[in-house]
Amino acid sequence: MSAQRYLPAASYAAQTIPAILSQRGLKPFISRCVLTETERGAAWLFIAIEVSPQEHPEDYGASDVLHDLSTALQGFPVVFSNSDGLRYAVLLGSPNILKRLDRF
């Protein structure tokens, strides 16, 4: 499997997320983006961010922020983790999601 086919979507997400956060008054530094595909075909983009000590990390994971990010990314699911550094994970493609959508 090759995550290469998701590069255009990953590039769009990597550019869109900082723009949306900036509109909300949040100013992270993107330290790394990693695009990967699981053995089952799910493609994930992980975006590691760093924030200044004056900012509140929990602001980046607020439900309205995640909703705005997902909406800006045309509905791709976006999750936030702060367990070992701050990061977003964007699900760019998954065969399981496509199968569920085919039922409707």
KOLGU-4560 file (N, C-alpha, C; in nm, 3 decimals, padded with zeros to 5 digits):
<recs>
<n_xx: 00.084 n_yy: -00.118 n_zz: 00.000 ca_xx: 00.000 ca_yy: 00.000 ca_zz: 00.000 c_xx: 00.088 c_yy: 00.124 c_zz: 00.000 mol: A seq: 1 type: MET>
<n_xx: 00.041 n_yy: 00.227 n_zz: -00.063 ca_xx: 00.119 ca_yy: 00.349 ca_zz: -00.072 c_xx: 00.032 c_yy: 00.468 c_zz: -00.035 mol: A seq: 2 type: SER>
<n_xx: 00.082 n_yy: 00.544 n_zz: 00.058 ca_xx: 00.009 ca_yy: 00.664 ca_zz: 00.100 c_xx: 00.026 c_yy: 00.778 c_zz: 00.000 mol: A seq: 3 type: ALA>
<n_xx: 00.106 n_yy: 00.756 n_zz: -00.104 ca_xx: 00.132 ca_yy: 00.860 ca_zz: -00.203 c_xx: 00.004 c_yy: 00.917 c_zz: -00.264 mol: A seq: 4 type: GLN>
<n_xx: -00.096 n_yy: 00.833 n_zz: -00.282 ca_xx: -00.220 ca_yy: 00.881 ca_zz: -00.345 c_xx: -00.294 c_yy: 00.983 c_zz: -00.258 mol: A seq: 5 type: ARG>
<n_xx: -00.256 n_yy: 00.991 n_zz: -00.131 ca_xx: -00.321 ca_yy: 01.086 ca_zz: -00.040 c_xx: -00.242 c_yy: 01.217 c_zz: -00.025 mol: A seq: 6 type: TYR>
<n_xx: -00.131 n_yy: 01.230 n_zz: -00.097 ca_xx: -00.048 ca_yy: 01.350 ca_zz: -00.084 c_xx: -00.124 c_yy: 01.481 c_zz: -00.112 mol: A seq: 7 type: LEU>
<n_xx: -00.207 n_yy: 01.489 n_zz: -00.217 ca_xx: -00.280 ca_yy: 01.615 ca_zz: -00.238 c_xx: -00.370 c_yy: 01.651 c_zz: -00.119 mol: A seq: 8 type: PRO>
<n_xx: -00.442 n_yy: 01.554 n_zz: -00.066 ca_xx: -00.529 ca_yy: 01.580 ca_zz: 00.050 c_xx: -00.447 c_yy: 01.615 c_zz: 00.173 mol: A seq: 9 type: ALA>
<n_xx: -00.335 n_yy: 01.547 n_zz: 00.191 ca_xx: -00.248 ca_yy: 01.575 ca_zz: 00.306 c_xx: -00.190 c_yy: 01.716 c_zz: 00.297 mol: A seq: 10 type: ALA>
<n_xx: -00.148 n_yy: 01.755 n_zz: 00.178 ca_xx: -00.094 ca_yy: 01.889 ca_zz: 00.158 c_xx: -00.200 c_yy: 01.995 c_zz: 00.187 mol: A seq: 11 type: SER>
<n_xx: -00.321 n_yy: 01.971 n_zz: 00.139 ca_xx: -00.431 ca_yy: 02.064 ca_zz: 00.164 c_xx: -00.457 c_yy: 02.076 c_zz: 00.315 mol: A seq: 12 type: TYR>
<n_xx: -00.462 n_yy: 01.964 n_zz: 00.384 ca_xx: -00.487 ca_yy: 01.966 ca_zz: 00.529 c_xx: -00.375 c_yy: 02.037 c_zz: 00.603 mol: A seq: 13 type: ALA>
<n_xx: -00.251 n_yy: 02.011 n_zz: 00.564 ca_xx: -00.137 ca_yy: 02.072 ca_zz: 00.631 c_xx: -00.134 c_yy: 02.224 c_zz: 00.613 mol: A seq: 14 type: ALA>
<n_xx: -00.192 n_yy: 02.273 n_zz: 00.505 ca_xx: -00.200 ca_yy: 02.418 ca_zz: 00.483 c_xx: -00.325 c_yy: 02.478 c_zz: 00.547 mol: A seq: 15 type: GLN>
<n_xx: -00.433 n_yy: 02.402 n_zz: 00.548 ca_xx: -00.560 ca_yy: 02.453 ca_zz: 00.598 c_xx: -00.564 c_yy: 02.462 c_zz: 00.749 mol: A seq: 16 type: THR>
<n_xx: -00.511 n_yy: 02.363 n_zz: 00.817 ca_xx: -00.519 ca_yy: 02.361 ca_zz: 00.964 c_xx: -00.457 c_yy: 02.485 c_zz: 01.027 mol: A seq: 17 type: ILE>
<n_xx: -00.335 n_yy: 02.524 n_zz: 00.992 ca_xx: -00.280 ca_yy: 02.647 ca_zz: 01.053 c_xx: -00.363 c_yy: 02.771 c_zz: 01.020 mol: A seq: 18 type: PRO>
<n_xx: -00.420 n_yy: 02.777 n_zz: 00.900 ca_xx: -00.502 ca_yy: 02.893 ca_zz: 00.863 c_xx: -00.627 c_yy: 02.902 c_zz: 00.949 mol: A seq: 19 type: ALA>
<n_xx: -00.693 n_yy: 02.788 n_zz: 00.970 ca_xx: -00.815 ca_yy: 02.786 ca_zz: 01.052 c_xx: -00.781 c_yy: 02.821 c_zz: 01.197 mol: A seq: 20 type: ILE>
<n_xx: -00.673 n_yy: 02.765 n_zz: 01.248 ca_xx: -00.633 ca_yy: 02.794 ca_zz: 01.386 c_xx: -00.601 c_yy: 02.942 c_zz: 01.402 mol: A seq: 21 type: LEU>
<n_xx: -00.535 n_yy: 02.999 n_zz: 01.304 ca_xx: -00.501 ca_yy: 03.141 ca_zz: 01.309 c_xx: -00.627 c_yy: 03.228 c_zz: 01.311 mol: A seq: 22 type: SER>
<n_xx: -00.728 n_yy: 03.189 n_zz: 01.233 ca_xx: -00.855 ca_yy: 03.262 ca_zz: 01.234 c_xx: -00.919 c_yy: 03.261 c_zz: 01.372 mol: A seq: 23 type: GLN>
<n_xx: -00.892 n_yy: 03.159 n_zz: 01.449 ca_xx: -00.949 ca_yy: 03.146 ca_zz: 01.584 c_xx: -00.857 c_yy: 03.208 c_zz: 01.690 mol: A seq: 24 type: ARG>
<n_xx: -00.748 n_yy: 03.273 n_zz: 01.646 ca_xx: -00.657 ca_yy: 03.337 ca_zz: 01.740 c_xx: -00.553 c_yy: 03.244 c_zz: 01.798 mol: A seq: 25 type: GLY>
<n_xx: -00.542 n_yy: 03.125 n_zz: 01.744 ca_xx: -00.443 ca_yy: 03.028 ca_zz: 01.790 c_xx: -00.325 c_yy: 03.031 c_zz: 01.695 mol: A seq: 26 type: LEU>
<n_xx: -00.204 n_yy: 03.025 n_zz: 01.749 ca_xx: -00.086 ca_yy: 03.040 ca_zz: 01.665 c_xx: 00.017 c_yy: 02.930 c_zz: 01.693 mol: A seq: 27 type: LYS>
<n_xx: -00.010 n_yy: 02.809 n_zz: 01.647 ca_xx: 00.084 ca_yy: 02.701 ca_zz: 01.671 c_xx: 00.201 c_yy: 02.703 c_zz: 01.573 mol: A seq: 28 type: PRO>
<n_xx: 00.307 n_yy: 02.636 n_zz: 01.610 ca_xx: 00.418 ca_yy: 02.608 ca_zz: 01.519 c_xx: 00.404 c_yy: 02.462 c_zz: 01.477 mol: A seq: 29 type: PHE>
<n_xx: 00.392 n_yy: 02.437 n_zz: 01.347 ca_xx: 00.383 ca_yy: 02.299 ca_zz: 01.297 c_xx: 00.525 c_yy: 02.245 c_zz: 01.291 mol: A seq: 30 type: ILE>
<n_xx: 00.555 n_yy: 02.148 n_zz: 01.375 ca_xx: 00.690 ca_yy: 02.095 ca_zz: 01.380 c_xx: 00.711 c_yy: 01.975 c_zz: 01.288 mol: A seq: 31 type: SER>
<n_xx: 00.601 n_yy: 01.906 n_zz: 01.255 ca_xx: 00.617 ca_yy: 01.789 ca_zz: 01.169 c_xx: 00.482 c_yy: 01.742 c_zz: 01.119 mol: A seq: 32 type: ARG>
<n_xx: 00.481 n_yy: 01.691 n_zz: 00.996 ca_xx: 00.363 ca_yy: 01.627 ca_zz: 00.938 c_xx: 00.406 c_yy: 01.488 c_zz: 00.892 mol: A seq: 33 type: CYS>
<n_xx: 00.325 n_yy: 01.389 n_zz: 00.925 ca_xx: 00.355 ca_yy: 01.251 ca_zz: 00.888 c_xx: 00.232 c_yy: 01.190 c_zz: 00.824 mol: A seq: 34 type: VAL>
<n_xx: 00.246 n_yy: 01.142 n_zz: 00.703 ca_xx: 00.139 ca_yy: 01.074 ca_zz: 00.631 c_xx: 00.170 c_yy: 00.926 c_zz: 00.631 mol: A seq: 35 type: LEU>
<n_xx: 00.073 n_yy: 00.846 n_zz: 00.674 ca_xx: 00.095 ca_yy: 00.701 ca_zz: 00.679 c_xx: -00.034 c_yy: 00.629 c_zz: 00.642 mol: A seq: 36 type: THR>
<n_xx: -00.017 n_yy: 00.504 n_zz: 00.604 ca_xx: -00.132 ca_yy: 00.421 ca_zz: 00.570 c_xx: -00.119 c_yy: 00.289 c_zz: 00.646 mol: A seq: 37 type: GLU>
<n_xx: -00.227 n_yy: 00.247 n_zz: 00.708 ca_xx: -00.226 ca_yy: 00.123 ca_zz: 00.785 c_xx: -00.235 c_yy: 00.003 c_zz: 00.691 mol: A seq: 38 type: THR>
<n_xx: -00.212 n_yy: -00.114 n_zz: 00.747 ca_xx: -00.223 ca_yy: -00.237 ca_zz: 00.669 c_xx: -00.363 c_yy: -00.257 c_zz: 00.613 mol: A seq: 39 type: GLU>
<n_xx: -00.463 n_yy: -00.205 n_zz: 00.680 ca_xx: -00.602 ca_yy: -00.218 ca_zz: 00.635 c_xx: -00.645 c_yy: -00.106 c_zz: 00.542 mol: A seq: 40 type: ARG>
<n_xx: -00.553 n_yy: -00.017 n_zz: 00.508 ca_xx: -00.583 ca_yy: 00.085 ca_zz: 00.408 c_xx: -00.631 c_yy: 00.218 c_zz: 00.460 mol: A seq: 41 type: GLY>
<n_xx: -00.629 n_yy: 00.240 n_zz: 00.591 ca_xx: -00.667 ca_yy: 00.371 ca_zz: 00.646 c_xx: -00.547 c_yy: 00.465 c_zz: 00.633 mol: A seq: 42 type: ALA>
<n_xx: -00.569 n_yy: 00.582 n_zz: 00.576 ca_xx: -00.463 ca_yy: 00.681 ca_zz: 00.560 c_xx: -00.480 c_yy: 00.791 c_zz: 00.665 mol: A seq: 43 type: ALA>
<n_xx: -00.375 n_yy: 00.816 n_zz: 00.740 ca_xx: -00.376 ca_yy: 00.916 ca_zz: 00.847 c_xx: -00.268 c_yy: 01.020 c_zz: 00.822 mol: A seq: 44 type: TRP>
<n_xx: -00.302 n_yy: 01.145 n_zz: 00.847 ca_xx: -00.204 ca_yy: 01.252 ca_zz: 00.850 c_xx: -00.193 c_yy: 01.298 c_zz: 00.995 mol: A seq: 45 type: LEU>
<n_xx: -00.072 n_yy: 01.291 n_zz: 01.048 ca_xx: -00.046 ca_yy: 01.338 ca_zz: 01.184 c_xx: 00.028 c_yy: 01.470 c_zz: 01.174 mol: A seq: 46 type: PHE>
<n_xx: -00.022 n_yy: 01.570 n_zz: 01.244 ca_xx: 00.038 ca_yy: 01.703 ca_zz: 01.243 c_xx: 00.078 c_yy: 01.737 c_zz: 01.386 mol: A seq: 47 type: ILE>
<n_xx: 00.209 n_yy: 01.740 n_zz: 01.410 ca_xx: 00.261 ca_yy: 01.772 ca_zz: 01.543 c_xx: 00.273 c_yy: 01.924 c_zz: 01.553 mol: A seq: 48 type: ALA>
<n_xx: 00.224 n_yy: 01.978 n_zz: 01.663 ca_xx: 00.228 ca_yy: 02.123 ca_zz: 01.682 c_xx: 00.294 c_yy: 02.156 c_zz: 01.815 mol: A seq: 49 type: ILE>
<n_xx: 00.350 n_yy: 02.276 n_zz: 01.818 ca_xx: 00.406 ca_yy: 02.331 ca_zz: 01.941 c_xx: 00.340 c_yy: 02.465 c_zz: 01.964 mol: A seq: 50 type: GLU>
<n_xx: 00.313 n_yy: 02.494 n_zz: 02.091 ca_xx: 00.249 ca_yy: 02.621 ca_zz: 02.126 c_xx: 00.335 c_yy: 02.693 c_zz: 02.229 mol: A seq: 51 type: VAL>
<n_xx: 00.319 n_yy: 02.824 n_zz: 02.234 ca_xx: 00.396 ca_yy: 02.903 ca_zz: 02.330 c_xx: 00.347 c_yy: 02.873 c_zz: 02.472 mol: A seq: 52 type: SER>
<n_xx: 00.432 n_yy: 02.894 n_zz: 02.570 ca_xx: 00.393 ca_yy: 02.869 ca_zz: 02.709 c_xx: 00.274 c_yy: 02.954 c_zz: 02.755 mol: A seq: 53 type: PRO>
<n_xx: 00.250 n_yy: 03.067 n_zz: 02.689 ca_xx: 00.139 ca_yy: 03.153 ca_zz: 02.728 c_xx: 00.004 c_yy: 03.100 c_zz: 02.680 mol: A seq: 54 type: GLN>
<n_xx: 00.004 n_yy: 03.010 n_zz: 02.583 ca_xx: -00.121 ca_yy: 02.956 ca_zz: 02.529 c_xx: -00.167 c_yy: 02.837 c_zz: 02.613 mol: A seq: 55 type: GLU>
<n_xx: -00.294 n_yy: 02.805 n_zz: 02.597 ca_xx: -00.354 ca_yy: 02.692 ca_zz: 02.666 c_xx: -00.370 c_yy: 02.576 c_zz: 02.568 mol: A seq: 56 type: HIS>
<n_xx: -00.296 n_yy: 02.467 n_zz: 02.585 ca_xx: -00.303 ca_yy: 02.355 ca_zz: 02.491 c_xx: -00.445 c_yy: 02.301 c_zz: 02.472 mol: A seq: 57 type: PRO>
<n_xx: -00.526 n_yy: 02.307 n_zz: 02.577 ca_xx: -00.662 ca_yy: 02.253 ca_zz: 02.567 c_xx: -00.748 c_yy: 02.330 c_zz: 02.467 mol: A seq: 58 type: GLU>
<n_xx: -00.711 n_yy: 02.455 n_zz: 02.438 ca_xx: -00.785 ca_yy: 02.532 ca_zz: 02.339 c_xx: -00.779 c_yy: 02.467 c_zz: 02.201 mol: A seq: 59 type: ASP>
<n_xx: -00.670 n_yy: 02.400 n_zz: 02.172 ca_xx: -00.651 ca_yy: 02.337 ca_zz: 02.041 c_xx: -00.738 c_yy: 02.213 c_zz: 02.023 mol: A seq: 60 type: TYR>
<n_xx: -00.779 n_yy: 02.153 n_zz: 02.134 ca_xx: -00.861 ca_yy: 02.033 ca_zz: 02.127 c_xx: -01.008 c_yy: 02.056 c_zz: 02.157 mol: A seq: 61 type: GLY>
<n_xx: -01.049 n_yy: 02.181 n_zz: 02.167 ca_xx: -01.190 ca_yy: 02.212 ca_zz: 02.196 c_xx: -01.279 c_yy: 02.157 c_zz: 02.084 mol: A seq: 62 type: ALA>
<n_xx: -01.397 n_yy: 02.111 n_zz: 02.122 ca_xx: -01.486 ca_yy: 02.048 ca_zz: 02.024 c_xx: -01.522 c_yy: 02.142 c_zz: 01.909 mol: A seq: 63 type: SER>
<n_xx: -01.540 n_yy: 02.271 n_zz: 01.937 ca_xx: -01.573 ca_yy: 02.363 ca_zz: 01.828 c_xx: -01.454 c_yy: 02.384 c_zz: 01.733 mol: A seq: 64 type: ASP>
<n_xx: -01.333 n_yy: 02.378 n_zz: 01.785 ca_xx: -01.214 ca_yy: 02.388 ca_zz: 01.700 c_xx: -01.205 c_yy: 02.265 c_zz: 01.610 mol: A seq: 65 type: VAL>
<n_xx: -01.224 n_yy: 02.146 n_zz: 01.668 ca_xx: -01.218 ca_yy: 02.023 ca_zz: 01.589 c_xx: -01.328 c_yy: 02.022 c_zz: 01.483 mol: A seq: 66 type: LEU>
<n_xx: -01.446 n_yy: 02.071 n_zz: 01.518 ca_xx: -01.556 ca_yy: 02.079 ca_zz: 01.422 c_xx: -01.520 c_yy: 02.172 c_zz: 01.307 mol: A seq: 67 type: HIS>
<n_xx: -01.465 n_yy: 02.289 n_zz: 01.339 ca_xx: -01.426 ca_yy: 02.384 ca_zz: 01.234 c_xx: -01.319 c_yy: 02.325 c_zz: 01.142 mol: A seq: 68 type: ASP>
<n_xx: -01.223 n_yy: 02.253 n_zz: 01.201 ca_xx: -01.118 ca_yy: 02.191 ca_zz: 01.120 c_xx: -01.177 c_yy: 02.085 c_zz: 01.028 mol: A seq: 69 type: LEU>
<n_xx: -01.263 n_yy: 02.001 n_zz: 01.081 ca_xx: -01.325 ca_yy: 01.896 ca_zz: 01.000 c_xx: -01.409 c_yy: 01.957 c_zz: 00.888 mol: A seq: 70 type: SER>
<n_xx: -01.483 n_yy: 02.061 n_zz: 00.919 ca_xx: -01.565 ca_yy: 02.127 ca_zz: 00.818 c_xx: -01.477 c_yy: 02.186 c_zz: 00.707 mol: A seq: 71 type: THR>
<n_xx: -01.367 n_yy: 02.251 n_zz: 00.746 ca_xx: -01.277 ca_yy: 02.310 ca_zz: 00.648 c_xx: -01.209 c_yy: 02.203 c_zz: 00.562 mol: A seq: 72 type: ALA>
<n_xx: -01.197 n_yy: 02.083 n_zz: 00.617 ca_xx: -01.135 ca_yy: 01.972 ca_zz: 00.544 c_xx: -01.239 c_yy: 01.884 c_zz: 00.477 mol: A seq: 73 type: LEU>
<n_xx: -01.353 n_yy: 01.941 n_zz: 00.447 ca_xx: -01.460 ca_yy: 01.874 ca_zz: 00.374 c_xx: -01.510 c_yy: 01.748 c_zz: 00.443 mol: A seq: 74 type: GLN>
<n_xx: -01.513 n_yy: 01.753 n_zz: 00.576 ca_xx: -01.571 ca_yy: 01.644 ca_zz: 00.653 c_xx: -01.477 c_yy: 01.535 c_zz: 00.698 mol: A seq: 75 type: GLY>
<n_xx: -01.348 n_yy: 01.545 n_zz: 00.663 ca_xx: -01.254 ca_yy: 01.445 ca_zz: 00.712 c_xx: -01.252 c_yy: 01.451 c_zz: 00.865 mol: A seq: 76 type: PHE>
<n_xx: -01.257 n_yy: 01.335 n_zz: 00.932 ca_xx: -01.251 ca_yy: 01.336 ca_zz: 01.078 c_xx: -01.116 c_yy: 01.389 c_zz: 01.129 mol: A seq: 77 type: PRO>
<n_xx: -01.121 n_yy: 01.472 n_zz: 01.232 ca_xx: -01.001 ca_yy: 01.529 ca_zz: 01.293 c_xx: -01.007 c_yy: 01.500 c_zz: 01.442 mol: A seq: 78 type: VAL>
<n_xx: -00.900 n_yy: 01.443 n_zz: 01.495 ca_xx: -00.892 ca_yy: 01.418 ca_zz: 01.639 c_xx: -00.767 c_yy: 01.487 c_zz: 01.693 mol: A seq: 79 type: VAL>
<n_xx: -00.765 n_yy: 01.511 n_zz: 01.823 ca_xx: -00.658 ca_yy: 01.584 ca_zz: 01.888 c_xx: -00.601 c_yy: 01.497 c_zz: 02.000 mol: A seq: 80 type: PHE>
<n_xx: -00.470 n_yy: 01.499 n_zz: 02.013 ca_xx: -00.405 ca_yy: 01.426 ca_zz: 02.122 c_xx: -00.303 c_yy: 01.518 c_zz: 02.188 mol: A seq: 81 type: SER>
<n_xx: -00.299 n_yy: 01.513 n_zz: 02.320 ca_xx: -00.195 ca_yy: 01.586 ca_zz: 02.393 c_xx: -00.127 c_yy: 01.496 c_zz: 02.496 mol: A seq: 82 type: ASN>
<n_xx: -00.126 n_yy: 01.366 n_zz: 02.468 ca_xx: -00.069 ca_yy: 01.271 ca_zz: 02.563 c_xx: 00.083 c_yy: 01.278 c_zz: 02.570 mol: A seq: 83 type: SER>
<n_xx: 00.149 n_yy: 01.300 n_zz: 02.457 ca_xx: 00.295 ca_yy: 01.310 ca_zz: 02.454 c_xx: 00.331 c_yy: 01.414 c_zz: 02.348 mol: A seq: 84 type: ASP>
<n_xx: 00.296 n_yy: 01.537 n_zz: 02.373 ca_xx: 00.308 ca_yy: 01.642 ca_zz: 02.274 c_xx: 00.173 c_yy: 01.663 c_zz: 02.209 mol: A seq: 85 type: GLY>
<n_xx: 00.158 n_yy: 01.777 n_zz: 02.146 ca_xx: 00.030 ca_yy: 01.809 ca_zz: 02.083 c_xx: 00.031 c_yy: 01.765 c_zz: 01.938 mol: A seq: 86 type: LEU>
<n_xx: -00.080 n_yy: 01.706 n_zz: 01.895 ca_xx: -00.091 ca_yy: 01.666 ca_zz: 01.755 c_xx: -00.236 c_yy: 01.650 c_zz: 01.715 mol: A seq: 87 type: ARG>
<n_xx: -00.257 n_yy: 01.672 n_zz: 01.587 ca_xx: -00.385 ca_yy: 01.642 ca_zz: 01.524 c_xx: -00.364 c_yy: 01.518 c_zz: 01.439 mol: A seq: 88 type: TYR>
<n_xx: -00.469 n_yy: 01.439 n_zz: 01.427 ca_xx: -00.471 ca_yy: 01.326 ca_zz: 01.335 c_xx: -00.593 c_yy: 01.344 c_zz: 01.245 mol: A seq: 89 type: ALA>
<n_xx: -00.569 n_yy: 01.338 n_zz: 01.114 ca_xx: -00.676 ca_yy: 01.356 ca_zz: 01.017 c_xx: -00.689 c_yy: 01.225 c_zz: 00.939 mol: A seq: 90 type: VAL>
<n_xx: -00.807 n_yy: 01.167 n_zz: 00.942 ca_xx: -00.833 ca_yy: 01.045 ca_zz: 00.867 c_xx: -00.866 c_yy: 01.084 c_zz: 00.723 mol: A seq: 91 type: LEU>
<n_xx: -00.771 n_yy: 01.059 n_zz: 00.634 ca_xx: -00.787 ca_yy: 01.100 ca_zz: 00.494 c_xx: -00.857 c_yy: 00.995 c_zz: 00.410 mol: A seq: 92 type: LEU>
<n_xx: -00.854 n_yy: 00.871 n_zz: 00.453 ca_xx: -00.920 ca_yy: 00.767 ca_zz: 00.376 c_xx: -00.924 c_yy: 00.638 c_zz: 00.454 mol: A seq: 93 type: GLY>
<n_xx: -01.034 n_yy: 00.567 n_zz: 00.441 ca_xx: -01.050 ca_yy: 00.439 ca_zz: 00.510 c_xx: -01.150 c_yy: 00.353 c_zz: 00.435 mol: A seq: 94 type: SER>
<n_xx: -01.113 n_yy: 00.231 n_zz: 00.399 ca_xx: -01.209 ca_yy: 00.142 ca_zz: 00.334 c_xx: -01.332 c_yy: 00.117 c_zz: 00.419 mol: A seq: 95 type: PRO>
<n_xx: -01.317 n_yy: 00.114 n_zz: 00.551 ca_xx: -01.431 ca_yy: 00.089 ca_zz: 00.640 c_xx: -01.533 c_yy: 00.202 c_zz: 00.631 mol: A seq: 96 type: ASN>
<n_xx: -01.488 n_yy: 00.325 n_zz: 00.623 ca_xx: -01.580 ca_yy: 00.438 ca_zz: 00.611 c_xx: -01.652 c_yy: 00.431 c_zz: 00.478 mol: A seq: 97 type: ILE>
<n_xx: -01.581 n_yy: 00.400 n_zz: 00.372 ca_xx: -01.644 ca_yy: 00.392 ca_zz: 00.240 c_xx: -01.749 c_yy: 00.282 c_zz: 00.237 mol: A seq: 98 type: LEU>
<n_xx: -01.722 n_yy: 00.169 n_zz: 00.301 ca_xx: -01.821 ca_yy: 00.060 ca_zz: 00.305 c_xx: -01.946 c_yy: 00.103 c_zz: 00.376 mol: A seq: 99 type: LYS>
<n_xx: -01.932 n_yy: 00.176 n_zz: 00.488 ca_xx: -02.048 ca_yy: 00.222 ca_zz: 00.563 c_xx: -02.129 c_yy: 00.323 c_zz: 00.483 mol: A seq: 100 type: ARG>
<n_xx: -02.061 n_yy: 00.409 n_zz: 00.408 ca_xx: -02.133 ca_yy: 00.509 ca_zz: 00.329 c_xx: -02.209 c_yy: 00.445 c_zz: 00.214 mol: A seq: 101 type: LEU>
<n_xx: -02.160 n_yy: 00.333 n_zz: 00.162 ca_xx: -02.228 ca_yy: 00.264 ca_zz: 00.053 c_xx: -02.364 c_yy: 00.208 c_zz: 00.095 mol: A seq: 102 type: ASP>
<n_xx: -02.384 n_yy: 00.188 n_zz: 00.224 ca_xx: -02.511 ca_yy: 00.131 ca_zz: 00.272 c_xx: -02.625 c_yy: 00.230 c_zz: 00.263 mol: A seq: 103 type: ARG>
<n_xx: -02.598 n_yy: 00.358 n_zz: 00.258 ca_xx: -02.705 ca_yy: 00.460 ca_zz: 00.261 c_xx: -02.752 c_yy: 00.494 c_zz: 00.123 mol: A seq: 104 type: PHE>
</recs>
